[in-house]
Amino acid sequence: MKRIHRHLVMALGLGMALTLAGGVVGQPLGLTAVAKAADAKKKKHPGKRLYMRKTCMACHGRGGKRAIQDYPNIAGQEKTYLARQIMDIVEGKRTGGLNAQGKPRAEAMRGALVTPEGEPRITKDEAKQIADWLSGLDPAKPRPPKDLKPEDIAAGEKLYKKKRCRTCHGKMGDKPLKGYPYIAGQKYEYIIHQMQDIRDKKRTNGKVKVMFNFVKKLKDEEIAQIAAWLSTIDRTAK
């Protein structure tokens, strides 16, 4: 009986130790609870509900990671930049070239966020909430075109350094200054269109006036090379 009692006590002690350790050997105390709490907070974030209610998902995809056509993936984007771009589009400050349908690229988003009478359907606080939620998400995995040439990718990296893009966007487009976007891993076509629009002065809102001096002499081929390199960088691997 004493032996059975001793074994029972040892088993109970082991069970208690595993419970305190989160149920997994070698897992830090309370890690499971912390992770669950963080996930719950993300799910309850008011920005998530607003993102879906304001129909952002229609173009940028679920969680901002599966954007259609040449719209950008916005999960994990710098939140100050995101909030400012939303309001610039609402206020008509952000314009650009034409999309595949022959309409200004920002028109679809403006149509979703502004009534036909010109009344905003979103407030600055709501834009900030959406941006805050999106910025806390993991970015999308890069999906560069399959036919990119290695020599163009290498040339793009050299041009990125030569044109001092890293001054504002970081060494690999992954550590921008506040108010500037992450561009590492962004969609190839989107990068091309935005650089061309800035170069051609079709997009002039916000901080792009600073960028104009760096891209004004770039040829379409050079822009495509920079976009090729940036589109291959995986921010999720860090």
matplotlib code that plots the C-alpha trace (Angstrom):
import matplotlib.pyplot as plt

x = [0.0, 2.8, 4.4, 1.1, 0.6, 4.1, 3.6, 0.3, 1.9, 4.6, 2.1, 0.1, 3.2, 4.2, 0.8, 0.9, 4.3, 3.1, 0.1, 2.1, 4.5, 1.6, 1.1, 4.2, 7.7, 10.1, 7.4, 7.8, 5.4, 2.1, 3.1, 0.0, -2.3, -0.4, -0.7, -4.4, -5.0, -3.1, -5.2, -8.4, -7.4, -6.7, -10.1, -12.0, -10.1, -12.6, -10.5, -11.2, -14.9, -14.6, -12.3, -15.1, -18.0, -16.2, -15.8, -12.0, -11.9, -13.4, -10.2, -7.5, -8.6, -9.3, -6.9, -5.3, -3.3, -5.0, -5.5, -7.0, -5.7, -3.0, -4.3, -1.7, -1.5, -1.8, -1.5, 1.5, 1.8, 3.1, 0.0, 0.6, 1.1, -2.0, -4.3, -3.0, -3.5, -7.1, -8.0, -6.1, -8.2, -11.4, -10.4, -9.4, -5.7, -4.4, -4.9, -3.0, -2.8, -5.5, -6.2, -7.0, -10.6, -9.4, -10.4, -8.2, -6.8, -8.0, -11.6, -12.9, -11.8, -13.1, -16.4, -16.6, -15.7, -17.5, -21.2, -22.3, -23.1, -19.4, -20.0, -17.3, -18.5, -15.5, -14.0, -10.3, -10.7, -12.1, -9.3, -6.8, -8.5, -8.4, -4.7, -3.9, -5.5, -3.8, -0.4, -0.5, -1.1, 1.6, 2.4, 1.5, 4.0, 5.5, 4.1, 6.5, 5.8, 7.2, 8.9, 11.2, 14.8, 17.6, 19.6, 16.7, 16.3, 20.0, 19.9, 16.9, 18.8, 21.7, 19.3, 17.5, 20.8, 22.0, 18.8, 19.0, 15.5, 16.7, 17.0, 13.2, 12.2, 15.0, 17.9, 15.6, 12.3, 11.5, 12.3, 10.7, 10.7, 7.4, 4.8, 6.6, 5.4, 6.9, 7.6, 9.5, 7.4, 4.8, 3.1, 5.2, 2.6, 1.6, 5.2, 5.6, 2.4, 3.1, 6.7, 5.5, 2.7, 5.1, 7.7, 5.0, 3.5, 0.2, 0.4, 1.6, 0.0, 1.8, 5.5, 5.9, 7.2, 10.4, 10.5, 10.0, 13.7, 14.9, 12.7, 12.2, 14.9, 14.1, 13.2, 10.3, 12.8, 14.6, 11.4, 10.4, 13.8, 13.5, 10.0, 11.3, 13.8, 11.4, 8.6, 10.9, 11.7, 10.0, 9.1, 7.4, 10.7, 12.1]
y = [0.0, 2.4, 1.7, 2.4, 5.6, 6.8, 6.2, 8.0, 11.1, 11.1, 10.9, 13.8, 15.8, 15.2, 16.2, 19.4, 20.3, 19.8, 21.9, 24.8, 24.5, 25.0, 21.3, 21.0, 20.0, 22.8, 25.5, 28.7, 29.2, 30.8, 30.9, 29.2, 31.5, 34.6, 33.4, 32.7, 36.1, 37.8, 35.8, 36.8, 40.4, 40.4, 38.8, 41.4, 44.4, 47.0, 47.5, 44.0, 44.6, 48.0, 46.4, 44.0, 46.5, 49.1, 46.4, 46.7, 42.9, 43.0, 44.3, 43.7, 40.2, 38.5, 39.9, 42.2, 39.3, 38.3, 41.5, 41.2, 42.6, 45.2, 46.3, 46.0, 43.5, 45.6, 43.2, 44.2, 47.6, 50.6, 52.0, 55.7, 55.3, 53.2, 55.6, 58.6, 56.8, 55.9, 59.5, 60.9, 58.7, 59.8, 63.4, 63.1, 63.8, 60.5, 60.0, 57.9, 56.4, 54.2, 50.6, 47.8, 49.1, 52.5, 54.2, 55.9, 53.2, 54.9, 55.4, 52.0, 52.5, 56.1, 54.8, 52.4, 55.1, 58.2, 58.5, 59.7, 63.1, 63.3, 62.5, 60.3, 56.9, 56.6, 58.8, 59.5, 57.5, 54.5, 54.7, 54.6, 51.6, 49.7, 50.7, 49.6, 46.2, 45.6, 46.7, 44.0, 41.2, 39.1, 40.2, 38.2, 35.7, 37.2, 36.0, 37.3, 36.5, 33.1, 34.5, 37.0, 36.8, 36.4, 39.1, 41.6, 40.8, 41.4, 44.6, 45.8, 45.3, 47.4, 50.2, 50.2, 50.9, 53.4, 55.4, 55.5, 54.0, 52.5, 56.0, 56.0, 52.4, 50.5, 48.4, 45.9, 47.8, 46.1, 48.8, 52.1, 55.4, 56.3, 57.3, 55.4, 52.0, 48.6, 47.7, 44.4, 41.5, 43.8, 42.9, 43.3, 45.1, 47.4, 48.6, 49.3, 51.3, 53.4, 54.2, 55.2, 57.3, 59.1, 59.6, 60.9, 63.2, 61.3, 60.6, 63.5, 63.1, 62.8, 62.1, 61.1, 64.6, 63.5, 60.3, 62.1, 63.3, 59.8, 58.3, 61.1, 59.8, 56.1, 54.3, 51.8, 48.9, 50.1, 50.5, 46.9, 45.6, 47.3, 45.9, 42.4, 42.4, 43.9, 41.4, 38.5, 39.6, 37.5, 39.6, 36.6, 34.8, 37.2]
z = [0.0, 0.9, -2.6, -4.4, -2.3, -3.1, -6.9, -6.7, -5.1, -7.7, -10.5, -9.1, -8.7, -12.3, -13.5, -11.5, -12.9, -16.5, -15.8, -14.4, -17.4, -19.8, -20.5, -22.7, -21.5, -21.9, -22.5, -20.5, -17.6, -18.8, -22.5, -23.7, -21.7, -23.0, -26.6, -26.2, -24.7, -27.6, -30.1, -28.4, -28.3, -32.1, -32.7, -30.7, -32.1, -33.3, -36.4, -37.6, -37.5, -39.3, -41.9, -42.8, -42.5, -44.7, -47.4, -47.4, -47.7, -51.2, -52.7, -50.1, -49.2, -45.9, -43.2, -45.9, -47.3, -50.5, -52.5, -55.9, -59.2, -58.6, -55.1, -52.3, -49.5, -46.4, -43.5, -41.3, -42.9, -41.0, -39.2, -39.5, -43.2, -43.5, -41.6, -43.6, -47.0, -46.1, -45.3, -48.3, -50.6, -48.7, -49.0, -52.7, -52.1, -53.3, -57.0, -59.5, -62.9, -64.5, -63.6, -66.0, -66.3, -67.3, -64.1, -61.4, -59.1, -55.9, -57.3, -56.1, -52.6, -52.5, -53.8, -50.9, -48.3, -49.6, -50.5, -54.0, -52.3, -51.1, -47.4, -45.8, -44.6, -42.3, -39.6, -38.8, -35.6, -37.5, -40.1, -37.2, -35.7, -39.0, -39.5, -35.9, -36.4, -39.8, -38.6, -35.9, -38.3, -39.9, -43.5, -46.5, -48.0, -51.1, -54.4, -57.1, -60.8, -61.7, -64.8, -63.1, -64.3, -61.8, -63.5, -63.2, -59.5, -58.9, -60.9, -58.8, -55.6, -56.9, -58.1, -54.7, -53.0, -55.7, -55.5, -51.7, -51.3, -48.0, -46.5, -45.9, -46.4, -44.7, -46.0, -47.7, -47.7, -44.4, -41.8, -42.9, -41.0, -39.3, -41.8, -44.7, -46.0, -45.9, -49.5, -49.0, -50.3, -51.7, -55.0, -58.1, -60.2, -57.3, -56.8, -60.5, -60.7, -57.6, -58.7, -62.1, -60.8, -58.4, -61.2, -63.6, -60.8, -61.0, -57.3, -55.2, -51.7, -48.4, -48.4, -52.0, -52.9, -51.2, -53.2, -56.6, -56.6, -56.3, -59.1, -61.6, -63.9, -63.6, -66.8, -66.8, -67.1, -64.0, -62.0, -63.0, -61.8, -58.4, -58.1, -59.0, -56.2, -53.6, -54.5, -53.6, -50.1, -47.4, -44.3, -42.7, -42.4, -39.8]

ax = plt.figure().add_subplot(projection="3d")
ax.plot(x, y, z, "-o")
ax.set_aspect("equal")
plt.show()
